[in-house]
Amino acid sequence: NMALRVYGEALAMCVGLRPVVRAIARQDRDLARQLQRAACSVVLNLAEGAHSEGGHGRERFRTARGSAAEVRAAVDAAVAFGIVEPLAP
C-alpha cells in the first residue's frame, strides 16, 4: 500500500531529523519547534488521509505535502543561517 509506505518514510524522516532539530534548538528554539511541528504534521496528515473517504483523504495528503515542503524550507533556512550543515539529498 502506497499510503503505508509513504507513512513509514515520513516516520523515518522524523527519526533522521532528531539530531537536526536538536542542533537547531541550540541556536533557534522557534525554528526547531516549527520544524518539529511540520514534520509531525506530515505524519499525522498521512495517517488521517489514509483513513479518510474521498476528497477528505486527498486534502489531508495535500496538507502533508505542504508540511513536507515546510520541513525542507526550515532545514534550508537553518543551513542558510549557518546553524546546520546541508543534508544529503
C-alpha positions as CSV (number, residue, x, y, z in Angstrom):
1,N,0.0,0.0,0.0
2,M,1.5,3.3,-1.1
3,A,0.0,5.3,1.8
4,L,1.6,2.9,4.3
5,R,5.0,3.1,2.5
6,V,4.9,6.9,2.5
7,Y,3.8,6.9,6.2
8,G,6.9,4.8,7.0
9,E,9.1,7.1,5.1
10,A,7.6,10.1,7.0
11,L,8.4,8.4,10.3
12,A,12.0,7.7,9.1
13,M,12.3,11.4,8.2
14,C,11.3,12.3,11.7
15,V,14.0,9.9,13.1
16,G,16.6,11.4,10.8
17,L,15.6,14.9,11.8
18,R,16.1,14.3,15.5
19,P,19.8,15.5,15.6
20,V,19.0,18.3,13.2
21,V,16.1,19.6,15.4
22,R,18.4,19.4,18.5
23,A,21.2,21.3,16.7
24,I,18.8,24.0,15.5
25,A,17.2,24.3,19.0
26,R,20.6,25.2,20.5
27,Q,20.5,28.4,18.4
28,D,16.9,29.0,17.4
29,R,14.2,27.2,19.5
30,D,11.4,28.7,17.5
31,L,12.7,27.3,14.2
32,A,13.3,24.0,15.8
33,R,9.8,23.8,17.2
34,Q,8.3,24.8,13.8
35,L,10.4,22.2,12.1
36,Q,9.3,19.5,14.5
37,R,5.6,20.6,14.2
38,A,5.8,20.5,10.4
39,A,7.4,17.0,10.5
40,C,4.7,15.8,12.8
41,S,2.1,17.3,10.6
42,V,3.3,15.2,7.7
43,V,2.9,12.0,9.7
44,L,-0.4,12.9,11.2
45,N,-2.0,14.1,7.9
46,L,-0.7,11.0,6.0
47,A,-2.4,8.8,8.7
48,E,-5.6,10.8,8.5
49,G,-5.6,10.8,4.7
50,A,-5.1,7.0,4.6
51,H,-8.2,6.5,6.7
52,S,-10.5,9.2,5.2
53,E,-13.0,8.9,2.4
54,G,-12.8,10.6,-1.0
55,G,-12.0,14.3,-1.0
56,H,-11.1,14.5,2.7
57,G,-8.3,12.0,2.2
58,R,-6.9,13.9,-0.8
59,E,-7.0,17.1,1.2
60,R,-5.1,15.5,4.0
61,F,-2.5,14.3,1.6
62,R,-2.2,17.8,0.1
63,T,-1.7,19.2,3.6
64,A,1.0,16.5,4.3
65,R,2.8,17.6,1.1
66,G,2.7,21.2,2.1
67,S,4.1,20.3,5.6
68,A,6.8,18.4,3.9
69,A,7.7,21.5,1.9
70,E,7.8,23.4,5.2
71,V,10.2,20.9,6.7
72,R,12.5,21.3,3.7
73,A,12.3,25.1,4.0
74,A,13.0,25.1,7.7
75,V,16.1,23.0,7.1
76,D,17.1,25.2,4.2
77,A,16.8,28.3,6.4
78,A,18.9,26.7,9.1
79,V,21.6,25.9,6.6
80,A,21.4,29.5,5.2
81,F,21.9,30.9,8.7
82,G,24.9,28.5,9.3
83,I,23.1,26.6,12.1
84,V,23.5,23.2,10.5
85,E,25.3,21.7,7.5
86,P,23.3,20.8,4.4
87,L,21.6,17.4,4.5
88,A,22.3,14.8,1.9
89,P,19.7,14.9,-0.9
